[in-house]
Amino acid sequence: METLAALATGFGVALQPANLLWGVVGVTLGTAIGVLPGVGPALTVAMLLPLTAKLDPTGALILFAGIYYGAMYGGSTTTILLNTPGESASIATALEGNRMAKRGRAGPALATAAIGSFVAGTIAVVLLTLVAPVVVEFALKFGPAEYFALMVFAFVTVAAVLGASMARGLAMLFLGLLLGLVGIDDQTGQMRFAFGVPELMDGIDVVVLAVGLFAVGEALYVAAYQSRMGETLEKMSGSLWMSREDWKRSWPAWLRATAIGFPFGTIPAGGAEIPTFLSYAAEKRLTKRPEEFGHGAIEGVAGPEAANNAASTGVLVPLLTLGIPTSATAAILLAAFQNYGLQPGPLLFQSQAALVWGLIASMYVGNVLLLVLNLPLIGLWVKVLAIPRPLLYAGILVFATLGAYSLHQSWVDLLTLYVFGLAGFAMRRWGFPVAPAVIGLILGPLAESQFRRAMAISQGDPAVFLERPIAATLLALTVLLVLAPWVWKVVRERRALR
């Protein structure tokens, strides 16, 4: 009953005219961003962070959340019609979606993606409402040792999942942790790694880092490489609606995909890539028409799209309850909270209950808005794909530059922005993941603070991390995660030599 009362209060916040307006703007902008190839929610939220610094925190966070799950809806359009997944989570959708479009069934493909996203998103928000208070009760038992162990576990799992290899992910994580050391040490008041630059006394601004790595880096990469690649836009032809047979084949896939996607989003090693491929594999195994897979099976679109949206909602569970981001966009959302002096975690549900439950309630409203927007406006979103790439990314560079300068009106921010932009370009070019660097910068100082507090409480005895059951379990899982791939590789090599 407590949860329902809190959610009712949240609806009172979410349905206020100003917050409702920000929700509409967020989901509309998110859908448009999802439609545009290569422009993801992480890039968009990062670019808008400096421009929304003066907004009311509740309205701004509702806007950012709308962009996040709106982009997950819109990503299906470019994937199905262009065969160009805007996000890695949309790759599984491309396997069948573009083939459906080539057969003149783009309409049903887009419809099952939109309705499946609505069904999965709504069920996932219900689960978020029920699960979040339970996780908060558990997290309130955490002390400094448990929080440090949890952050170490999150560091390693995110670095392992978000990248082509664990080594590259960890390298970018340590780069972020190093950048997090810049500025004045909170406990001793000593200057660290600022090199006499006054603007760096407060540390490197996470917004500048995020905008540089995501927006500027992506724009430079597209200018250098993707402009040479040809793209074919499939025309909309045939029926734009699903037949009775399409409905019959889609709804079980939506439910199965939700059951797969949401749990993956909630764990620190989650994300949307794995559940989308698991959903595709499950539908391929369970289908009564195996001959259609590879030629445009509607279940192969319905499942991955629903799993994608369920996982993206699940990501908000560790973010809101523990303050742990498990994806690139979640890391930027965490930076948005910190921009307003808020730290996600169990205490946020007590100190800012109206904001948190208003944000969760806005997702119920947002899912309905997205369904209303997506189905009638499919033709409009197709036209958005016609925006020339040079104009699009030139605009991104202009907004990124103005946004970074508006933070402190400092030339140091501009120089830092483009240094990180070049670094982001290089990371994109050679396959180094960007998200672990941002997560390292955001969570690094918090992990350092919790570590030092734990050591102070134990009077310098590091055994405190092994004596507390939760901390010891998390550290053991971290070690297992690091060693397991190496052990598995050795075992496979030895088996091959026999």
C-alpha positions, 0 to 999 in steps of 0.5 A: 500500500505504501508503494501505491500511495507513493506512486499516486503522489508521483502521478500528481507530480507527473501530470502537472502541466509543466512536467507533462509538457517536458514528458511530451517534448522528451518522448518526441525528441527521443523518438526523432533521435532514435530514428536518426542513424548514429544519434543515440540517447546518450549523445543527446542527453549529454548535449542537453545537460548544459542547456538544461542546467537552470531547469527544475530538476523534476522537469529536466529528469522527466525530459531526459528519461523521455529521451532515453526510452523514446529513442529505444522506440525510434531506433526500430525505424532506422533499423527496419527501413535503412538496415542501420541500427542506431544502437547496438541493442537494435542489431537483432531487430535488423536481422528480420526487420529489414527483410520484412521491409524488402518484402513490402511489409515495413508497416507491420514490422514498424507496428509490431515494434511500436506496440511491442515496445509499449507492452514491454515498456509498460510491464517493465515500469510496473516491475520497476515500481514493485522492485525498486522499494525492495532494493532500497530496503536492502541497500539501506543496510549497506555501509562504506565497505559494501558500497565500495565493493559494489562499485568495484563490481560495477566497474568491472562488469560494465567494463567487461560488457561495454566493449569488444574486450575486457582489456579495452573496457578496463583501460577506458575505466582506468582512464576515467578513474584517473580523470576523476582524481583531478582537482582538490582532494575533499579530505585533505584539501590538497590539489591533485593533477591540476597543473596550476590551472585554476579552472581544474581545481573543481575537477574535470566537469563530467558534462564536458567529458560526456559531450566531448566523447559522445557528441564531438567524437561521434560527429568527427567519426561520421565526418571521417568514415560513415559519410563514405558508406551508401545507404538504401532507404526502403520505401513504405509499401503495402499495408501499414497495419498488422493482420490477425495472424501478425497479432497472433504471432507477435503477442507471445513474443512480446511477453517472452521478451519482457521476461528476458529483458527486464532482469538483464537491465537490472543487474550491473552486467546488464544492458540491452544487447544480450537480451535482444539476441537471447530473445531472437534466439528464443523466438527462432527456436519456438516458432512454428514457421522456422522457414521464415527466419532469415527472410522476414519473420515478424517474431524476430522483430517483435521479440528483440524490440520488446526485450530492448525496451524492457531492458532499458527500463530495467537499467533504472533499477540499479541507477535509482536505488543504488546509484550504479549506471549499467549503460552509457545513457544511464551514466549520463543520467547519473551525471544529470542527477549530480548536476542538480546536487542529487545522488541516486541511491536508497536515501534519494527515495527518502529525501526526494520521494516526490521527484523519484516517484514523479519520474517513475509515474512519468514513464507510465504516461510516456509509454502511452504518449509514445504509442500515440506518437509512433503509430500515426506518425510513422510517415513523418519519422521516415521523412526525418531520415532524409536529413543530410548527414553533414547538416545533422552533425554540423548542428551537433558540433555547434550545440555541443560547443555552445553548451560546453561554453555556457557552463562556466564561460571558460576557454578551458572548457572549450579546449577540454571539450575538443581534446576529449572529442579527439579522444572520443574519435580515436576510441571509436576508430580503434574500438575502445568503449566510451562509456567506461571512461564516463562511468569511471569519472562519475563513480571514481570519486565516490568509490574513493570516498567510500574506500577511505571511510571504510578504512577510517572506520576499521582503523586502517585494517583492509580486512573489513572488506572481507569480514562483512558478508555482502562486501566479501561476496561482491568482491568474490564475484568481481574476481570470478568475473575477471578470471572466468574468461581467462580460465575458460580460454585456457580450458578450451586451448587444452581441449583443442590440443588433445 
